[in-house]
Amino acid sequence: DPQGMDTAESEQKLYWTQHYGNAVMRSNYDGSDTQTLVTKQGNESFQPSDVAVDEIVGRMFVSVEGNEDIYGSLYSYNLNGTGETLLKSNLNRPYGLCVDNVKSHVYYIQGGHGGSISCLAYGATPCVREVFADILEYPYMCDVDNAFSKYGGPTTVLFSQANEPGQIYYITDSPGAKKEKLDVVSADLIAPMGVKFGCVGKDL
């Protein structure tokens, strides 16, 4: 039951979670050298839903769902799975997360009807606002565009709302910013459950 994934570009690694497998794993891009980094087999309160990697600080962040009676949590680990740190607990439906590795912010989703996206600073730069976006309809997974952050520009968070019809929205960390629908996606979607930024161009 794989649910979330991220890449570490400098080391050419793919990281992913196994939800009901109670594990966080990684491999080379071609699938070789598969490693289990974190595992809590049979622990129903440890069901990882997503993983995000910050190679600069050497940490990965994992959103974890609990069973039906236990709220989920947000954890941080070294890239080899050691150094477990609990960052947040009692999260309602933690369905995804994404990282701004310039400002050292992790954005974590609490899903469902009336869900939210919150910001947690793990470096010296404080979040512009803790609750990044709220009163959302089934938010599920996100990704970050911080190409201009290092020059003083905003960070943009793209996220999906996995309702029916569903949408893809983006919002910046500018003060008072509101969510906006992604115009490129012209049609309503059927429960979109993930988003990812890409880059197309030529090397200079």
C-alpha positions in Angstrom: 0.0 0.0 0.0 2.5 2.7 -1.1 1.1 6.2 -0.7 3.7 8.9 -0.7 7.2 9.5 -2.3 10.0 12.0 -2.7 13.4 12.1 -4.4 16.8 13.0 -3.2 18.4 14.3 -6.4 22.0 14.6 -5.3 22.2 11.0 -4.2 19.7 9.8 -6.9 17.5 8.1 -4.4 13.7 7.5 -4.3 12.0 7.5 -0.9 8.5 6.1 -0.4 6.1 5.0 2.3 4.3 1.8 2.8 1.1 2.7 4.6 -0.2 -0.7 5.8 3.3 -2.0 5.5 4.3 0.3 8.4 7.5 1.3 6.7 9.6 4.0 5.1 11.9 2.8 2.3 14.3 4.0 -0.3 16.1 2.7 -3.4 18.1 3.9 -6.4 16.2 5.4 -9.2 16.3 2.1 -11.1 14.9 0.2 -8.2 18.1 -1.4 -7.0 19.6 -1.3 -3.5 16.2 -1.2 -1.8 16.5 -0.4 1.9 14.0 -0.3 4.7 14.8 2.8 6.7 12.0 2.8 9.3 9.7 -0.1 10.1 7.2 -0.8 12.9 5.5 -3.9 11.6 2.1 -4.6 12.9 1.9 -1.2 14.7 -1.5 0.2 13.6 -0.6 3.6 15.1 2.3 3.9 12.6 0.9 4.0 9.1 3.1 6.4 7.1 1.2 8.4 4.5 3.9 10.5 2.9 7.6 11.4 3.1 9.6 14.6 2.1 13.4 14.9 2.0 15.6 17.9 2.8 19.1 16.9 1.6 20.6 20.2 2.8 20.0 19.4 6.5 20.1 15.6 6.0 16.6 15.0 7.3 13.4 13.4 6.0 9.9 14.2 7.3 7.2 11.6 7.5 3.4 12.1 8.1 1.9 9.1 9.9 -1.7 8.0 10.3 -2.9 6.1 13.3 -5.6 3.5 13.5 -9.3 4.5 13.6 -9.0 5.5 17.3 -5.7 7.2 17.3 -4.7 10.5 15.7 -1.6 10.7 13.5 1.7 12.4 13.9 4.6 14.2 12.1 8.1 12.8 12.5 11.6 13.7 11.4 14.5 11.3 10.8 18.0 11.3 9.5 18.1 10.1 5.9 19.2 6.6 7.0 16.2 6.3 9.3 17.9 7.0 12.6 17.3 9.9 15.0 13.5 9.7 15.2 12.0 13.0 16.4 8.3 13.5 17.1 7.4 17.0 15.8 3.6 17.0 16.1 1.1 14.6 17.5 -2.7 14.4 17.6 -3.0 15.4 14.0 -6.3 14.7 12.3 -5.9 12.7 9.1 -2.3 13.6 8.3 -2.5 12.8 4.6 0.6 14.5 3.2 3.5 16.9 3.6 6.1 18.8 1.6 9.3 20.7 2.4 10.8 24.1 1.6 14.5 23.4 1.9 15.4 27.1 1.4 13.5 28.4 4.4 13.6 25.1 6.3 9.8 24.8 6.5 7.7 21.7 6.4 4.1 22.0 5.4 1.8 19.2 6.7 -1.8 18.4 5.7 -4.7 17.6 8.0 -7.3 16.2 5.6 -11.0 15.6 5.5 -13.9 18.1 5.4 -12.6 21.4 6.8 -9.0 20.3 6.5 -5.9 22.5 6.6 -2.3 22.9 5.7 0.1 24.1 8.5 3.7 25.3 8.5 6.4 24.2 10.9 9.8 25.8 10.9 12.7 23.5 11.6 15.4 26.2 11.0 16.0 29.8 11.9 13.4 31.4 9.5 9.9 31.5 11.1 6.8 30.7 9.2 4.8 33.6 7.9 1.8 32.0 9.4 1.3 28.7 11.2 -2.0 27.8 9.6 -1.1 28.2 6.0 -4.6 27.4 4.6 -7.7 26.1 6.2 -11.4 25.2 5.6 -10.3 23.0 2.8 -12.2 20.1 1.2 -10.2 16.8 1.6 -6.7 18.2 1.0 -4.3 15.4 0.0 -0.6 15.7 -0.8 1.4 18.8 -1.7 4.6 20.0 -3.3 6.7 23.2 -3.0 8.1 25.6 -5.6 10.8 27.7 -3.9 12.9 28.6 -7.0 12.8 32.3 -6.1 12.8 32.0 -2.3 16.6 32.4 -2.1 16.3 35.8 -3.9 13.6 37.0 -1.4 10.6 35.8 -3.4 7.7 33.8 -2.1 7.3 30.0 -1.7 4.4 28.5 -3.5 2.6 25.4 -2.2 0.6 23.3 -4.7 -1.9 20.9 -3.3 -4.8 18.6 -4.4 -8.3 18.3 -2.9 -9.3 14.7 -3.3 -13.1 15.3 -3.3 -15.4 14.7 -6.3 -15.2 16.9 -8.3 -11.6 17.6 -7.1 -9.3 20.5 -7.7 -5.6 21.5 -7.6 -4.8 24.8 -5.9 -1.8 26.8 -5.1 -1.0 29.4 -2.4 2.0 31.4 -1.6 3.5 32.3 1.8 3.0 36.0 1.2 1.1 37.5 4.2 -2.7 37.2 3.7 -2.4 35.1 0.5 -5.5 33.2 -0.5 -5.6 29.8 -2.3 -6.1 30.0 -6.1 -7.2 27.3 -8.5 -4.5 26.1 -10.9 -5.7 27.5 -14.2 -3.7 24.9 -16.3 -6.1 22.2 -15.0 -9.2 23.3 -16.9 -11.5 20.4 -16.0 -12.8 19.3 -12.6 -10.9 16.1 -11.6 -12.1 12.9 -10.0 -10.5 12.8 -6.5 -6.9 13.9 -7.4 -4.7 12.4 -4.7 -1.3 13.9 -5.4 0.7 16.7 -7.1 4.3 17.1 -8.2 6.3 20.0 -9.7 8.6 19.3 -12.6 11.1 21.3 -14.6 11.6 21.3 -18.4 14.5 23.1 -20.0 18.1 22.9 -21.3 21.3 23.0 -19.3 23.2 26.2 -19.8 
